[in-house]
Amino acid sequence: MKVKITALLLVSMLFTISCTDLNEDLYDKVEDGNFGKTPKEIDALVGGAYSSLRGFSDGISTNYPTSEYVFFLNETVSDEATIPTRGTNWYDGGQYQDAQRHTWKADNRMILSAWRYNYTGIAKINSIIYQVDKSSLTDAAKAPIYAELKSLRAYYYYNLLDLFGNVPIVVNFEDTSLPSNSTRKQVYDFVEKELLDALPYLTSNVVYSKFTKNVAYSLLARLYLNSEAFIGTPRWQDCINMCQKVTGYTLTPDFFANFATENEKSPEIIFSIPYDQKAGTVGNYMNSMSLHYLHKLTISATGLDYPWSANGMCAQPGVYSAFAATDKRRKCMVAGDQISVATGSVIIMDNGEPLTYTEEVTSVADAKENQGVRLGKYEMKAGEQWERDHDLVLIRYAEILMMQAECYVRLGSADLAKPFVQQITARAGEEMPTIIDLPFIDKELLKEFTFEGRRRTDNIRFGTFFNSWWEKGPTEKYRAIFPIPSTVLTTNKNLVQNPGYPVN
């Protein structure tokens, strides 16, 4: 059964977020004098912190990690996906073309959305910590609550460390002064300390979609895996050490069980964002952002019980062909002729041509309607609503295995990587390679985690981010982090733009 989610909404002056819980009533914002004094009420507040992971949309930007600008940003600047302009659709001021060509500027709306998504989550958590501070709970009772909240805040700061580097560290809800930049190293140290300090108070149990010791170990492993890219100091063995502390998870035999509608049943998912459209969760419509307008006819005979699609994001040329035909994971993409359920024939587009998804994309600035292999990783079925019910996977056990394999290769012990790689390739139906080296690891990461919003970070760590690829020339090193959004700089004069980017 899908985890029951109920919602109580209160309006915040700072932001608007849909608050949904995991088994308890949640509150967006409440007066500290009237709420947060009992364990049950505290549980509700903590649940509200988790609801911030779903993001929000307002008149300024769209901030959904599952389906739009936050997800789009990580994908379209990587070698994995693109959002080409198709006729008059998907131009949107050139923001997707700029992302593909690595010519983005500080006014790109996707960059603003990524900034606002993370800082809104941080502001939410800071307000909840303030309410816990004011509660009548004992210090001993508060300790595990602080650990959970600060670990979740560290997740947001990890994102900011990865995306922007030199960002303000804001932890005091009552401090209304305008913050200044911290260095990337200071943000790195903050994330590490917050997680290490929280570990003694986090539960060792496997708890779905909650911050546990396992989640903290996994996030620390990510931090150490990317340490050289972040601060110039490699920490491969530290990454391995954290991975080896993760327990209670296994690979699910069916790769796609991780992305089924009821994917909370997977024994592989370490951390996720739960969704349930019946409870009013919003922002989970990624499949519709990719599929052709008429793709619904491949799922529903009438097309009436499958949502409209926008014909946007697709795989870059070369991604689909990176998979062997025998690789079970290749089905995470939708390619070739699209067959009508009603007629058994290839669907014909409005222009009279067949709906056949091709790997070729003519140009990011001028693509045909059917060009580009589409996203198909998460389950699609008749009867779905616009807001899907599958949970968004943030961390799964396959990543723990691949992090260890990569670190052993980087430490010159490729033989020690084999047991970890073997589990991944066996599930995919592929043969174990004779040689395990970094190019193999890089390609395997592409295939295992396609369209999971993490490829940009891998590109940077392997150095390929700065090379030429489809529709992109060499990338300047400073673009390893994004610029601080121009509107943020306008409202906070204490902030300094990241190096390499124009001040104005």
C-alpha positions as CSV (number, residue, x, y, z in Angstrom):
1,M,0.0,0.0,0.0
2,K,1.2,3.5,-0.8
3,V,2.3,5.3,2.3
4,K,-0.7,7.3,3.6
5,I,-0.1,11.0,3.2
6,T,-2.4,13.7,4.7
7,A,-2.0,17.5,4.4
8,L,-2.6,20.6,6.4
9,L,-1.6,23.9,4.8
10,L,-0.8,27.2,6.3
11,V,0.6,30.1,4.3
12,S,4.1,31.3,4.9
13,M,5.1,34.9,4.0
14,L,8.4,33.6,2.6
15,F,7.2,30.8,0.3
16,T,4.4,28.5,-0.5
17,I,4.9,24.8,-0.2
18,S,2.4,21.9,-0.3
19,C,2.9,20.1,3.0
20,T,2.3,16.4,3.1
21,D,3.3,13.9,5.7
22,L,4.4,10.3,6.2
23,N,1.7,8.9,8.6
24,E,1.3,12.1,10.6
25,D,-0.3,15.5,10.3
26,L,2.1,18.1,9.0
27,Y,2.1,21.9,9.2
28,D,3.7,24.4,7.0
29,K,4.2,27.1,9.5
30,V,2.7,27.6,13.0
31,E,3.1,30.0,15.9
32,D,5.8,28.6,18.2
33,G,3.7,29.5,21.2
34,N,0.8,27.3,20.2
35,F,2.4,24.3,18.7
36,G,5.5,22.1,18.9
37,K,5.3,21.3,22.6
38,T,4.5,17.6,22.5
39,P,6.4,14.7,20.7
40,K,3.4,14.2,18.4
41,E,3.4,17.8,17.4
42,I,7.2,17.7,16.9
43,D,6.8,14.7,14.6
44,A,4.4,16.7,12.5
45,L,6.9,19.6,12.3
46,V,9.7,17.2,11.2
47,G,7.5,15.8,8.6
48,G,6.9,19.3,7.3
49,A,10.7,19.5,6.7
50,Y,10.5,16.4,4.5
51,S,7.7,17.9,2.5
52,S,10.0,20.7,1.3
53,L,11.8,18.2,-0.8
54,R,9.0,18.2,-3.3
55,G,9.7,21.8,-4.1
56,F,7.1,24.4,-5.2
57,S,6.2,26.7,-8.0
58,D,5.2,30.3,-7.9
59,G,5.3,33.4,-10.1
60,I,9.1,33.6,-9.9
61,S,10.2,30.1,-10.9
62,T,9.4,26.5,-11.0
63,N,11.2,24.5,-8.4
64,Y,10.4,20.8,-8.8
65,P,13.3,18.3,-8.4
66,T,11.2,15.6,-10.1
67,S,10.1,17.1,-13.3
68,E,11.1,20.7,-14.3
69,Y,13.7,23.3,-13.8
70,V,15.8,21.7,-10.9
71,F,15.8,18.4,-12.7
72,F,16.2,20.0,-16.1
73,L,19.3,21.9,-15.1
74,N,21.3,18.9,-14.0
75,E,20.3,16.9,-17.0
76,T,20.6,19.4,-19.8
77,V,24.1,20.6,-18.9
78,S,25.3,16.9,-18.8
79,D,26.1,14.6,-21.7
80,E,22.9,12.7,-21.1
81,A,19.9,14.8,-22.0
82,T,18.8,17.8,-24.0
83,I,15.7,19.9,-24.5
84,P,15.8,20.9,-28.1
85,T,13.6,23.7,-29.6
86,R,10.9,22.0,-31.7
87,G,9.4,24.6,-34.0
88,T,8.0,27.3,-31.7
89,N,8.1,25.0,-28.7
90,W,10.7,24.8,-26.0
91,Y,12.7,27.9,-26.8
92,D,11.8,29.7,-23.6
93,G,14.3,32.5,-24.1
94,G,17.0,30.2,-25.2
95,Q,17.6,28.8,-21.6
96,Y,17.8,25.2,-22.8
97,Q,20.0,25.9,-25.7
98,D,22.3,27.8,-23.4
99,A,22.4,24.9,-21.0
100,Q,23.3,22.5,-23.9
101,R,26.0,24.7,-25.2
102,H,27.3,25.6,-21.8
103,T,26.8,29.3,-22.4
104,W,24.4,29.9,-19.5
105,K,24.2,33.3,-17.8
106,A,23.2,34.3,-14.3
107,D,19.6,35.1,-15.4
108,N,18.8,31.5,-16.5
109,R,15.6,30.6,-14.8
110,M,16.7,27.0,-14.2
111,I,19.7,28.2,-12.2
112,L,17.4,30.5,-10.2
113,S,15.1,27.6,-9.5
114,A,17.9,25.4,-8.2
115,W,19.0,28.1,-5.9
116,R,15.5,28.8,-4.6
117,Y,14.6,25.1,-4.2
118,N,17.5,24.5,-1.9
119,Y,17.4,27.7,0.1
120,T,13.6,27.5,0.6
121,G,14.1,24.0,2.0
122,I,16.8,25.4,4.3
123,A,14.6,28.2,5.5
124,K,11.9,25.8,6.2
125,I,14.2,23.6,8.3
126,N,15.6,26.6,10.2
127,S,12.1,27.7,11.2
128,I,11.3,24.2,12.5
129,I,14.6,24.0,14.4
130,Y,13.6,27.3,16.0
131,Q,10.2,25.8,17.0
132,V,11.9,22.8,18.5
133,D,14.2,25.1,20.4
134,K,11.2,26.8,22.0
135,S,9.4,23.5,22.8
136,S,9.2,22.0,26.3
137,L,11.0,18.8,25.3
138,T,14.1,17.9,27.3
139,D,17.5,18.3,25.7
140,A,17.8,14.5,25.4
141,A,14.5,14.4,23.5
142,K,15.5,17.2,21.2
143,A,18.9,15.6,20.2
144,P,17.5,13.1,17.7
145,I,15.1,15.6,16.3
146,Y,17.9,18.1,15.7
147,A,20.0,15.3,14.1
148,E,17.3,14.5,11.6
149,L,16.6,18.1,10.8
150,K,20.2,19.2,10.5
151,S,21.0,16.1,8.3
152,L,18.2,17.1,5.9
153,R,19.5,20.6,5.9
154,A,23.0,19.2,5.1
155,Y,21.4,17.5,2.1
156,Y,20.3,20.9,0.7
157,Y,23.7,22.3,1.5
158,Y,25.4,19.4,-0.3
159,N,23.3,20.3,-3.4
160,L,24.4,24.0,-3.1
161,L,28.0,22.9,-2.6
162,D,27.8,20.9,-5.8
163,L,25.9,23.4,-7.9
164,F,27.1,26.8,-6.7
165,G,30.1,26.3,-4.4
166,N,30.5,29.6,-2.6
167,V,27.2,30.0,-1.0
168,P,26.0,31.6,2.3
169,I,25.6,29.3,5.3
170,V,22.4,30.4,7.1
171,V,21.4,28.4,10.2
172,N,19.8,31.0,12.5
173,F,16.0,31.5,11.9
174,E,16.0,34.8,13.9
175,D,18.9,36.4,12.1
176,T,17.4,38.7,9.5
177,S,20.7,40.2,8.3
178,L,21.8,39.7,4.7
179,P,24.4,36.9,4.6
180,S,27.7,36.9,2.7
181,N,29.3,34.1,0.7
182,S,31.1,31.2,2.5
183,T,33.9,29.6,0.5
184,R,33.3,26.2,-1.1
185,K,35.7,24.6,1.4
186,Q,33.7,26.2,4.3
187,V,30.5,24.8,2.9
188,Y,32.1,21.4,2.4
189,D,33.3,21.4,6.0
190,F,29.9,22.4,7.2
191,V,28.1,19.6,5.4
192,E,30.6,17.1,6.7
193,K,30.4,18.3,10.3
194,E,26.7,18.4,10.4
195,L,26.4,14.8,9.2
196,L,29.1,13.5,11.4
197,D,27.7,15.3,14.5
198,A,24.2,13.9,13.7
199,L,25.2,10.3,13.2
200,P,25.1,9.2,16.9
201,Y,21.5,10.4,17.2
202,L,20.1,9.0,13.9
203,T,18.3,5.7,13.9
204,S,20.2,2.6,12.6
205,N,16.9,1.1,11.4
206,V,15.9,1.0,7.7
207,V,13.1,3.6,7.6
208,Y,11.7,4.5,4.2
209,S,12.1,8.1,3.1
210,K,13.5,9.3,6.5
211,F,17.0,10.5,7.3
212,T,18.7,7.6,9.0
213,K,22.3,6.6,9.7
214,N,22.3,4.8,6.3
215,V,21.2,8.0,4.5
216,A,23.9,10.0,6.3
217,Y,26.6,7.5,5.5
218,S,25.5,7.6,1.8
219,L,25.6,11.3,1.6
220,L,29.0,11.4,3.3
221,A,30.2,8.9,0.7
222,R,29.0,11.2,-2.1
223,L,30.8,14.1,-0.4
224,Y,34.0,12.2,-0.2
225,L,33.6,10.7,-3.8
226,N,33.5,14.3,-5.2
227,S,35.9,15.8,-2.7
228,E,38.7,16.3,-5.2
229,A,36.3,18.0,-7.6
230,F,34.8,20.1,-4.8
231,I,37.9,21.2,-2.8
232,G,40.9,19.7,-4.6
233,T,41.5,16.9,-2.0
234,P,40.8,13.3,-2.9
235,R,39.2,11.1,-0.2
236,W,38.6,7.8,-2.0
237,Q,39.2,5.6,1.0
238,D,36.9,7.7,3.1
239,C,34.2,7.2,0.6
240,I,34.7,3.4,0.7
241,N,34.6,3.5,4.5
242,M,31.3,5.2,4.5
243,C,29.8,2.9,1.9
244,Q,30.8,-0.1,4.0
245,K,28.7,1.3,6.9
246,V,25.5,1.1,4.8
247,T,23.6,-2.0,5.7
248,G,20.1,-3.4,5.3
249,Y,19.8,-2.9,1.5
250,T,20.1,-5.2,-1.5
251,L,19.8,-4.8,-5.3
252,T,16.2,-5.6,-6.3
253,P,16.4,-8.4,-9.0
254,D,14.2,-6.4,-11.3
255,F,16.0,-3.1,-12.1
256,F,12.7,-1.4,-13.0
257,A,11.1,-2.2,-9.6
258,N,13.0,0.9,-8.4
259,F,10.9,3.0,-10.7
260,A,7.5,1.3,-10.5
261,T,4.4,3.1,-9.3
262,E,4.7,1.3,-6.0
263,N,8.5,1.7,-5.8
264,E,8.5,2.1,-2.1
265,K,8.5,-1.7,-1.9
266,S,12.0,-1.8,-3.4
267,P,14.7,-3.1,-1.0
268,E,17.3,-1.0,-2.9
269,I,16.0,2.5,-2.3
270,I,17.9,4.3,0.5
271,F,16.3,7.7,0.2
272,S,13.4,9.0,-1.8
273,I,10.8,11.7,-2.0
274,P,7.3,10.2,-1.6
275,Y,4.4,11.2,-3.9
276,D,0.7,10.4,-3.8
277,Q,-1.6,12.4,-6.1
278,K,-4.7,11.5,-4.0
279,A,-3.1,13.4,-1.1
280,G,-2.4,16.4,-3.3
281,T,1.3,16.1,-3.8
282,V,2.5,18.1,-6.8
283,G,5.4,18.4,-9.2
284,N,5.8,14.8,-10.3
285,Y,5.1,14.7,-14.0
286,M,8.5,14.0,-15.5
287,N,7.3,11.4,-18.0
288,S,4.9,14.0,-19.6
289,M,7.7,16.4,-20.0
290,S,9.5,14.1,-22.4
291,L,6.9,12.1,-24.4
292,H,5.4,13.2,-27.7
293,Y,1.9,14.6,-27.7
294,L,0.5,11.4,-29.2
295,H,2.5,9.0,-27.1
296,K,-0.6,8.5,-25.0
297,L,-2.0,6.3,-27.8
298,T,0.7,3.7,-27.1
299,I,-0.6,3.3,-23.5
300,S,-4.3,3.9,-23.9
301,A,-6.6,2.9,-26.8
302,T,-8.5,6.1,-26.6
303,G,-5.8,8.3,-25.2
304,L,-8.3,9.6,-22.7
305,D,-6.9,7.9,-19.6
306,Y,-3.3,9.0,-19.9
307,P,-2.1,12.6,-19.3
308,W,-1.1,15.0,-22.0
309,S,2.6,15.2,-22.8
310,A,4.8,18.1,-23.7
311,N,7.3,16.6,-26.2
312,G,10.4,18.1,-24.5
313,M,13.4,16.4,-22.9
314,C,15.1,13.6,-24.8
315,A,18.4,11.7,-24.7
316,Q,21.4,13.3,-26.5
317,P,22.6,11.4,-29.6
318,G,24.9,8.6,-28.5
319,V,23.3,7.8,-25.2
320,Y,20.9,5.1,-26.4
321,S,23.6,3.4,-28.5
322,A,25.9,3.3,-25.5
323,F,23.7,0.4,-24.3
324,A,24.1,-3.1,-25.7
325,A,21.0,-4.5,-27.2
326,T,21.1,-7.2,-24.5
327,D,21.3,-4.6,-21.6
328,K,18.0,-4.7,-19.7
329,R,18.5,-1.1,-18.6
330,R,18.1,0.1,-22.2
331,K,14.4,0.0,-21.7
332,C,14.7,3.1,-19.5
333,M,14.5,4.9,-22.9
334,V,11.7,4.8,-25.4
335,A,13.0,4.5,-29.0
336,G,11.8,3.5,-32.5
337,D,8.3,3.1,-33.9
338,Q,5.5,3.9,-31.5
339,I,2.5,1.6,-31.9
340,S,-1.1,2.5,-31.3
341,V,-2.8,0.2,-28.8
342,A,-6.1,0.6,-30.8
343,T,-4.8,-0.1,-34.3
344,G,-1.6,-2.0,-33.9
345,S,0.0,0.3,-36.4
346,V,2.6,3.0,-36.1
347,I,1.0,6.3,-34.9
348,I,0.9,9.0,-37.5
349,M,1.8,12.6,-36.3
350,D,-0.2,15.6,-37.4
351,N,2.4,16.3,-40.1
352,G,1.7,12.9,-41.7
353,E,4.9,11.3,-40.7
354,P,5.2,8.2,-38.4
355,L,5.9,8.7,-34.7
356,T,9.3,7.1,-34.7
357,Y,11.7,8.2,-32.0
358,T,15.1,8.6,-33.5
359,E,18.4,8.8,-31.7
360,E,19.5,11.5,-34.1
361,V,18.6,15.1,-33.2
362,T,19.2,17.5,-36.0
363,S,20.0,20.5,-33.7
364,V,19.3,21.7,-30.3
365,A,17.9,24.8,-32.0
366,D,15.8,23.1,-34.6
367,A,14.7,19.5,-33.9
368,K,11.8,17.6,-35.4
369,E,8.8,16.5,-33.3
370,N,9.9,12.8,-33.3
371,Q,13.6,13.3,-32.8
372,G,15.3,12.2,-29.7
373,V,14.9,9.0,-27.6
374,R,12.6,9.6,-24.7
375,L,12.6,9.1,-21.0
376,G,10.9,6.0,-19.9
377,K,12.5,4.9,-16.7
378,Y,9.6,5.4,-14.4
379,E,6.5,3.3,-15.0
380,M,3.8,4.5,-17.4
381,K,0.4,3.0,-17.5
382,A,-3.2,3.8,-18.4
383,G,-5.2,5.5,-15.7
384,E,-2.3,7.6,-14.4
385,Q,-3.0,11.2,-13.5
386,W,-0.8,14.2,-14.4
387,E,0.7,14.0,-10.9
388,R,2.3,10.5,-10.8
389,D,2.3,8.3,-7.8
390,H,5.8,6.8,-8.0
391,D,8.3,8.2,-5.5
392,L,11.4,10.0,-6.8
393,V,14.5,8.0,-6.1
394,L,17.4,10.1,-4.6
395,I,19.8,7.4,-3.4
396,R,19.8,3.7,-4.0
397,Y,22.1,0.8,-3.1
398,A,23.4,0.5,-6.7
399,E,25.2,3.8,-6.1
400,I,26.8,2.5,-2.9
401,L,28.2,-0.4,-5.0
402,M,29.4,1.8,-7.8
403,M,31.1,4.3,-5.5
404,Q,33.2,1.6,-4.0
405,A,34.1,0.2,-7.4
406,E,35.2,3.6,-8.6
407,C,37.2,4.4,-5.6
408,Y,39.1,1.1,-5.7
409,V,39.9,1.8,-9.3
410,R,41.2,5.3,-8.5
411,L,43.3,3.8,-5.7
412,G,44.9,1.4,-8.1
413,S,43.1,-1.7,-6.8
414,A,40.8,-2.6,-9.8
415,D,40.5,-6.2,-8.7
416,L,38.8,-5.1,-5.5
417,A,36.2,-3.3,-7.7
418,K,35.1,-6.5,-9.4
419,P,32.6,-7.9,-6.8
420,F,30.7,-4.6,-6.8
421,V,30.6,-4.2,-10.6
422,Q,29.6,-7.8,-11.0
423,Q,26.4,-7.3,-9.1
424,I,25.5,-4.4,-11.3
425,T,26.3,-6.0,-14.7
426,A,24.7,-9.3,-13.7
427,R,21.4,-7.7,-13.0
428,A,21.6,-5.8,-16.3
429,G,22.2,-9.1,-18.1
430,E,25.7,-8.1,-19.2
431,E,29.0,-9.8,-19.1
432,M,31.6,-8.9,-16.5
433,P,34.4,-6.9,-18.3
434,T,37.9,-8.2,-18.5
435,I,39.3,-4.8,-17.6
436,I,37.7,-2.4,-15.1
437,D,39.1,1.1,-15.5
438,L,37.8,4.6,-15.2
439,P,36.4,4.8,-18.7
440,F,34.4,1.7,-18.0
441,I,33.1,3.0,-14.7
442,D,32.1,6.3,-16.3
443,K,30.1,4.5,-19.0
444,E,28.5,2.1,-16.5
445,L,27.4,5.1,-14.4
446,L,25.7,6.6,-17.4
447,K,23.8,3.3,-18.1
448,E,22.9,2.6,-14.5
449,F,21.7,6.0,-13.5
450,T,20.3,7.4,-16.8
451,F,17.8,10.2,-16.2
452,E,18.2,10.2,-12.4
453,G,19.5,13.8,-12.3
454,R,23.1,13.1,-11.3
455,R,25.0,12.9,-14.5
456,R,26.4,16.4,-14.4
457,T,28.3,15.6,-11.2
458,D,29.8,12.5,-12.7
459,N,30.9,14.5,-15.8
460,I,32.7,17.0,-13.7
461,R,34.4,14.3,-11.5
462,F,35.6,12.4,-14.6
463,G,36.7,15.6,-16.4
464,T,34.5,15.0,-19.4
465,F,32.3,18.0,-18.6
466,F,35.0,20.3,-20.0
467,N,35.3,18.4,-23.3
468,S,33.4,18.9,-26.5
469,W,30.3,16.8,-27.2
470,W,27.1,17.1,-29.2
471,E,26.2,20.8,-29.8
472,K,28.9,21.9,-27.3
473,G,32.5,23.0,-27.6
474,P,35.1,23.0,-24.8
475,T,33.8,24.3,-21.5
476,E,35.7,26.8,-19.3
477,K,36.8,25.4,-16.0
478,Y,34.9,28.0,-14.0
479,R,31.6,26.6,-15.3
480,A,32.0,23.6,-12.9
481,I,29.8,25.7,-10.7
482,F,26.9,27.8,-11.7
483,P,26.7,31.6,-11.2
484,I,24.8,33.0,-8.3
485,P,21.4,34.1,-9.9
486,S,21.3,37.7,-10.9
487,T,18.1,38.4,-9.0
488,V,19.7,37.1,-5.8
489,L,22.7,39.4,-6.3
490,T,20.3,42.3,-6.8
491,T,18.5,41.7,-3.5
492,N,21.6,40.9,-1.5
493,K,24.5,43.2,-2.0
494,N,26.7,41.3,0.4
495,L,27.0,38.4,-2.1
496,V,29.9,38.2,-4.6
497,Q,29.4,36.5,-7.9
498,N,31.3,33.2,-8.5
499,P,34.7,33.6,-10.3
500,G,34.5,33.8,-14.1
501,Y,31.0,35.1,-14.4
502,P,30.2,38.7,-15.1
503,V,29.3,40.7,-12.0
504,N,26.3,42.2,-13.7
